Amino acid sequence: MNIQEYFARISYNESHKDADLQTLTVIFQHHIRAIPFENLSMHCGETIELDLQSTYNKIVRKKRGGWCLESNHLLFWALQELGYDVCILGGSSYEPAERTYTAEINHMLLKVVIKGNSYIVDAGFGGAYQMWQPLMLISGKDQPQIPGIFRFMEDNSTWYFEKVKRKHYIPEQSVPFTDSPELGNIRKIYTFTLKPRHINDFQELNTYLQVSPDNILQKKSLCTLQTTEGLYALVGWTFTNMKYNYMEDMDLMHVTTLTDEEVEKTLKDKFNIVLEKKLIP
């Protein structure tokens, strides 16, 4: 494994001699714009191995993406190589349908400490809830970014991560669309504690997610990638091109339904992914 090869994969060619916030932010943005959040392995008969060498080969050499356990693990390795004070944390994601957080840890994120300040760095949530830059770990403070306003709330050593929702404008539809406005304009994302974790703490989860039929990753093939303006998302046969804040407090969404042939072409053109096995969306 070679940090220069990782840099080439994320098209990063600037200086990295200082393990500071500015360098972290730029590397992070290159990472989320080059490495898709995707679970396509599950839908084309590949097993996802949770060890660094496998993840490195898949994402860096085969130019694939990965889910949180892979993308954040790779980023963890890269930041360690660059001399950052970084550790792995475990999170429980919010299930909107159940209106509750999962009982078990099902998400991996990173905490980076720079000059005594803690930042949460998470390259593995994907979609519209993907942060675009490191967020300072501070309770109750609004932290606006291009994707929206993020914030953490802390209660009794449990941290809650949320985002203020924006309206969506879909030209194909006549009315602006908000995902469930009756729940207010806050979208809960996940909870976490600051207990440091090791990648082995996630082995059982990695296996479970690949065999349990009732989780979202089994039900849907997902591939999302952040762009300079918004994001691309391919869920099953549905391709969405989102442009953030194209009007005040409103995101522009173009939604297209693809054929099987177009799915393969879209993966190559928009996500730079060529699969070795046949995808069943």
C-alpha positions as CSV (number, residue, x, y, z in Angstrom):
1,M,0.0,0.0,0.0
2,N,1.4,3.3,-1.0
3,I,0.1,6.8,-0.1
4,Q,1.1,8.2,-3.5
5,E,-1.0,5.6,-5.2
6,Y,-3.9,6.6,-3.0
7,F,-3.3,10.3,-3.9
8,A,-3.4,9.4,-7.6
9,R,-6.7,7.6,-7.0
10,I,-8.3,10.7,-5.5
11,S,-6.5,13.1,-7.9
12,Y,-4.7,14.9,-5.1
13,N,-1.4,16.4,-6.0
14,E,-0.9,19.2,-3.5
15,S,1.5,19.5,-0.5
16,H,0.8,17.3,2.5
17,K,3.7,18.1,4.8
18,D,1.5,19.6,7.4
19,A,-1.1,17.5,9.2
20,D,-3.3,20.5,9.6
21,L,-7.0,21.2,9.1
22,Q,-6.6,22.8,5.7
23,T,-4.8,19.7,4.3
24,L,-7.3,17.4,5.9
25,T,-10.2,19.3,4.3
26,V,-8.7,19.2,0.8
27,I,-7.8,15.5,1.0
28,F,-11.3,14.7,2.4
29,Q,-13.0,16.6,-0.5
30,H,-10.9,14.8,-3.1
31,H,-11.8,11.5,-1.4
32,I,-15.6,12.0,-1.5
33,R,-15.5,13.2,-5.1
34,A,-13.4,10.3,-6.4
35,I,-14.6,7.4,-4.3
36,P,-18.3,6.5,-4.6
37,F,-20.3,5.3,-1.6
38,E,-21.5,2.0,-3.1
39,N,-22.7,-1.5,-2.2
40,L,-22.5,-3.0,-5.7
41,S,-20.5,-6.0,-4.6
42,M,-23.5,-7.3,-2.7
43,H,-25.5,-7.1,-5.9
44,C,-23.0,-8.7,-8.3
45,G,-22.0,-11.8,-6.2
46,E,-18.8,-10.4,-4.6
47,T,-17.9,-10.9,-0.9
48,I,-16.8,-7.8,0.9
49,E,-13.7,-8.6,3.0
50,L,-13.0,-6.2,5.9
51,D,-9.3,-6.0,5.9
52,L,-7.2,-3.1,4.8
53,Q,-5.3,-4.8,2.0
54,S,-8.6,-6.0,0.4
55,T,-10.2,-2.6,0.8
56,Y,-7.1,-0.9,-0.6
57,N,-7.0,-3.2,-3.7
58,K,-10.7,-2.7,-4.3
59,I,-10.9,1.1,-4.0
60,V,-7.4,2.2,-5.0
61,R,-6.3,-0.4,-7.6
62,K,-9.7,-1.5,-9.1
63,K,-11.1,2.0,-8.9
64,R,-14.2,0.9,-7.0
65,G,-16.1,2.6,-4.2
66,G,-17.2,1.1,-0.9
67,W,-19.6,1.5,2.0
68,C,-18.6,3.3,5.3
69,L,-16.6,0.3,6.6
70,E,-14.4,0.4,3.5
71,S,-14.2,4.1,2.6
72,N,-13.6,5.3,6.1
73,H,-11.1,2.5,6.9
74,L,-9.1,3.5,3.8
75,L,-9.2,7.2,4.9
76,F,-8.2,6.2,8.4
77,W,-5.1,4.5,7.0
78,A,-4.2,7.5,4.8
79,L,-4.6,10.0,7.6
80,Q,-2.5,7.8,9.9
81,E,0.2,7.7,7.2
82,L,0.2,11.5,7.0
83,G,0.7,11.8,10.8
84,Y,-2.8,12.8,11.9
85,D,-4.1,11.9,15.4
86,V,-7.1,9.9,14.1
87,C,-9.3,7.2,15.7
88,I,-12.3,5.0,14.6
89,L,-15.7,5.5,16.2
90,G,-18.9,3.5,15.9
91,G,-22.3,5.0,15.1
92,S,-26.0,3.9,15.0
93,S,-27.9,5.3,12.1
94,Y,-31.4,6.7,12.3
95,E,-34.2,4.6,10.7
96,P,-36.8,7.1,9.5
97,A,-39.4,4.4,9.0
98,E,-39.0,3.2,12.6
99,R,-38.4,6.7,13.9
100,T,-35.6,5.4,16.0
101,Y,-31.8,4.7,15.9
102,T,-30.6,1.2,15.4
103,A,-29.9,-0.7,18.6
104,E,-26.6,-2.0,17.4
105,I,-23.7,-0.1,15.9
106,N,-24.0,-0.1,12.1
107,H,-21.8,2.8,11.0
108,M,-18.1,3.7,11.2
109,L,-16.8,7.2,11.3
110,L,-13.5,8.9,12.3
111,K,-12.4,11.5,14.9
112,V,-9.4,13.6,14.1
113,V,-7.7,15.8,16.7
114,I,-5.8,18.9,15.5
115,K,-4.2,21.4,17.9
116,G,-6.5,20.2,20.7
117,N,-9.7,20.5,18.7
118,S,-11.7,17.4,17.7
119,Y,-13.3,17.0,14.3
120,I,-15.6,14.4,12.9
121,V,-14.6,13.1,9.5
122,D,-17.0,10.7,7.7
123,A,-16.5,9.8,4.0
124,G,-18.9,7.0,4.2
125,F,-22.5,8.1,4.5
126,G,-23.1,9.0,0.9
127,G,-26.1,10.7,-0.7
128,A,-27.5,14.0,0.5
129,Y,-26.3,13.4,4.1
130,Q,-22.6,13.3,3.2
131,M,-20.6,16.1,4.9
132,W,-18.2,18.0,2.5
133,Q,-15.7,19.0,5.1
134,P,-14.6,18.0,8.6
135,L,-17.0,19.1,11.3
136,M,-15.9,20.5,14.6
137,L,-17.1,18.3,17.5
138,I,-19.1,20.8,19.4
139,S,-22.6,20.5,20.7
140,G,-25.5,22.7,19.6
141,K,-23.5,24.7,17.0
142,D,-24.9,25.1,13.4
143,Q,-22.1,24.3,10.9
144,P,-23.3,25.4,7.4
145,Q,-21.8,23.6,4.4
146,I,-22.8,23.6,0.8
147,P,-24.9,20.4,1.3
148,G,-26.8,22.1,4.1
149,I,-26.5,22.9,7.8
150,F,-25.1,20.1,10.0
151,R,-25.0,20.0,13.8
152,F,-24.1,17.8,16.7
153,M,-26.1,17.6,19.9
154,E,-24.5,15.9,23.0
155,D,-26.5,14.3,25.7
156,N,-25.0,12.3,28.5
157,S,-21.9,11.3,26.4
158,T,-24.0,10.3,23.4
159,W,-23.6,12.5,20.4
160,Y,-26.4,13.0,17.9
161,F,-25.6,14.1,14.3
162,E,-28.3,15.8,12.2
163,K,-28.8,18.0,9.2
164,V,-31.3,20.8,8.4
165,K,-33.4,19.6,5.4
166,R,-33.9,21.7,2.3
167,K,-36.7,21.5,-0.2
168,H,-36.1,19.7,-3.5
169,Y,-37.2,21.0,-6.9
170,I,-37.8,18.3,-9.5
171,P,-38.6,19.9,-12.9
172,E,-40.5,16.8,-13.9
173,Q,-43.0,17.5,-11.0
174,S,-45.1,20.5,-10.5
175,V,-44.7,21.0,-6.8
176,P,-41.5,21.3,-4.7
177,F,-40.8,18.1,-2.8
178,T,-39.7,17.7,0.8
179,D,-39.0,14.3,2.2
180,S,-41.7,14.1,5.0
181,P,-42.2,17.7,6.1
182,E,-44.4,16.6,8.9
183,L,-41.4,15.4,10.8
184,G,-40.0,19.0,10.9
185,N,-37.0,20.2,9.0
186,I,-34.4,18.3,10.9
187,R,-33.1,15.0,9.5
188,K,-31.5,12.8,12.2
189,I,-28.5,10.9,10.7
190,Y,-26.8,8.9,13.4
191,T,-25.7,8.8,17.1
192,F,-22.2,7.8,18.3
193,T,-20.0,7.9,21.4
194,L,-16.3,8.8,21.6
195,K,-15.2,5.3,22.6
196,P,-12.3,4.4,20.3
197,R,-13.0,1.3,18.1
198,H,-10.8,-1.1,16.1
199,I,-11.7,-2.4,12.6
200,N,-12.2,-5.9,14.1
201,D,-15.1,-4.5,16.1
202,F,-17.0,-4.3,12.8
203,Q,-16.3,-7.7,11.4
204,E,-19.6,-9.2,12.6
205,L,-21.5,-6.2,11.2
206,N,-19.7,-6.6,7.9
207,T,-20.8,-10.2,7.7
208,Y,-24.3,-9.5,8.9
209,L,-25.0,-6.7,6.4
210,Q,-24.1,-9.1,3.6
211,V,-26.4,-11.9,4.7
212,S,-29.4,-10.2,6.4
213,P,-32.2,-9.8,3.9
214,D,-34.0,-7.0,5.8
215,N,-31.4,-4.2,5.6
216,I,-31.5,-1.4,3.1
217,L,-28.1,-2.4,1.6
218,Q,-29.6,-5.8,0.6
219,K,-32.8,-4.4,-0.7
220,K,-31.2,-1.7,-3.0
221,S,-28.1,-1.4,-5.1
222,L,-26.7,2.0,-4.3
223,C,-24.0,4.1,-5.8
224,T,-23.6,7.8,-4.9
225,L,-20.8,10.3,-5.6
226,Q,-20.3,13.9,-4.5
227,T,-19.7,16.3,-7.3
228,T,-18.4,19.9,-7.2
229,E,-22.1,21.1,-7.3
230,G,-24.0,18.4,-5.6
231,L,-24.2,14.6,-6.1
232,Y,-24.9,11.7,-8.5
233,A,-27.0,8.9,-7.1
234,L,-27.9,5.6,-8.7
235,V,-30.4,3.5,-6.7
236,G,-31.5,0.4,-8.6
237,W,-32.4,1.8,-12.0
238,T,-33.0,5.4,-10.8
239,F,-30.4,7.9,-11.6
240,T,-30.5,11.3,-9.8
241,N,-28.4,14.3,-10.5
242,M,-28.7,16.8,-7.6
243,K,-27.4,20.4,-7.6
244,Y,-27.3,21.9,-4.2
245,N,-28.9,25.2,-3.3
246,Y,-29.7,26.1,-6.9
247,M,-32.2,28.5,-5.5
248,E,-32.5,29.8,-1.9
249,D,-33.0,26.8,0.4
250,M,-33.8,24.5,-2.5
251,D,-31.9,21.8,-4.3
252,L,-32.5,20.9,-7.9
253,M,-33.0,17.3,-8.7
254,H,-33.1,15.6,-12.2
255,V,-34.4,12.0,-11.9
256,T,-34.1,9.5,-14.7
257,T,-35.1,5.8,-14.9
258,L,-32.5,3.7,-16.8
259,T,-32.5,0.5,-18.7
260,D,-30.1,-2.3,-17.8
261,E,-27.7,-1.2,-20.5
262,E,-27.8,2.4,-19.3
263,V,-27.1,1.3,-15.8
264,E,-23.7,-0.1,-16.9
265,K,-22.9,2.9,-19.0
266,T,-23.9,5.4,-16.2
267,L,-21.7,3.5,-13.7
268,K,-18.8,4.0,-16.1
269,D,-19.5,7.6,-17.3
270,K,-20.6,9.2,-14.0
271,F,-18.9,7.0,-11.3
272,N,-15.9,5.7,-13.2
273,I,-16.8,2.2,-12.2
274,V,-16.4,-0.9,-14.4
275,L,-17.6,-4.1,-12.6
276,E,-16.0,-7.4,-13.1
277,K,-19.2,-9.3,-12.5
278,K,-22.8,-8.7,-13.7
279,L,-24.8,-6.3,-11.6
280,I,-28.4,-7.2,-10.7
281,P,-29.9,-3.8,-9.8
